[in-house]
Structure formats: C-alpha cells, structure tokens
Amino acid sequence: MFFGVLIVFILGTAVGSFLNVVIDRVSRRESILGRSYCDHCKATLSTFDLIPILSFVSLGAKCRYCKKPISWQYPLVEALTGTLFVISFAVLASGNELSLLNLIYYFFLIAIAIIVGAVDLKFSLIPTSFVFLASLVALVYNFFIFSSGDFVSYVATAFGLALAFTVIVLVTRGRGMGEGDIVLAFLIGIVLGFKATLVAVFIAFLSGAIVSIILIILGRKKFGQTIPFAPFLLFGLITALFWAKPFLEWYLTQHLLI
C-alpha cells in the first residue's frame, strides 16, 4: 500500500509540473508544447531544473541561470496535485470503487480544477474551454456508468444549478459572480448530482465567506470588494467528490437522532 501511495504521489507531482506549464502558457496564449524556460531570463531549463518539488528546494527557490526567485506556484501546484491524487486513490480504494477508469476520471477532474482555479486566482479569468472539456468528459462518463434515470438526474442538476447562477449574475449585474461561474456550476452539477451538489455549493459559499471576512480583517480587502469565486467552487467540487457521501450519511444520522 505504501509503495502504491508513493507512486501515485510521484505521478501527481509530475502531472502538477505539467499543469504549471499549462497554467502559465494558457494565460499567455502560448502553445503548451516546447521546452520549459525561466520566466525572467527565458533560459531553457534542463531536466534537473524540472524535477517536481526537489528542483525548487535544491536551487534555493532561484533560477540556476539568472538567480532570480522562482514562483512558489510551482512547488505548491506540484505538491497539491500529488496530495489530491493520493486522496483520490485512498477514497476510491476505501469505497471499493478503485478501478483504472475511476482513477483516471478523478485525476482528470483534479487536473482541470487546479488549472482553472490557479488561472482565476492569478488573472481573475476562468478558462472556460477547460471547463467545457471537463463537462463533456463527465457527461460521457455518466452516460456509461449510471442508469438512464440517474443520468437524467445529473443532467437536470447541472442545468438547474447553472440556471440558478445565471439568475444571480443577472440580478447582481455581474457583481456577485461572473459568467464563468455559470459554466463551473454546470460542471459541478454534472459531476456530483443533486445531493452532493448541495454539499459542494454549501462548502463553496461558506469557505468564500470565511476567506472574505479574514481578508477584510487583515486589511487586504475592503467591504464590497470581490474576490475570485472559482477557487471556492472548485474546492467545494473536489471536497464533495471525495466526502459528500459520508458527510450526508453523518448529517442524516444526526438529524434522525434529533
């Protein structure tokens, strides 16, 4: 088990290294193909400069060539991807749902979530093409995995949540959330279904409110200023993907006991 977890983590950090490339180049509208280079001096990086996490540590968080600081984005994304891959592996194994298909599906959703969340945090921009791709993959996955009734329920949830977010955008004239969040709402619904979507949305709004209050207290934001909401929606999505079922079981048990 230990070696399995280790392999999954290493795989995750390697994928995270690639996600960093995608995050940076998509925002610059560059091709994701081609050799990696330093953001400052544009020097082509060698293999030893690209070992996930270890290269950042061994280089002292500085470029080997120009000695300028390397962004903490790179090791954080690599470590986060590796950690979420391991959690996916553990959750699927504990639920007797571990299969190559399910594992790849979870890994794919995590990769998309990290790309979209990081781009929105850095540039306040949601790369909707990635969200559309993830929604299409989830739609096809659900079609082959679920019964026709469950499939229709997931699709209805996706459209229902997207419609609810559309109303919020129209009523607030885009100040409450952006049009990109509508696309994310559809993704959440099609991935999670009705019950787990409720958990995801609750987590998203709760975590967003907590972070907003903390930023206001610290003086980083003023009351009325907005923050990117996509990372919180994605946090809710991934959390519900992993733990919505046990959370709902616990909640219903406590409610029935009361």
Beta strands, then each sheet from edge to edge (+ up, - down):
end
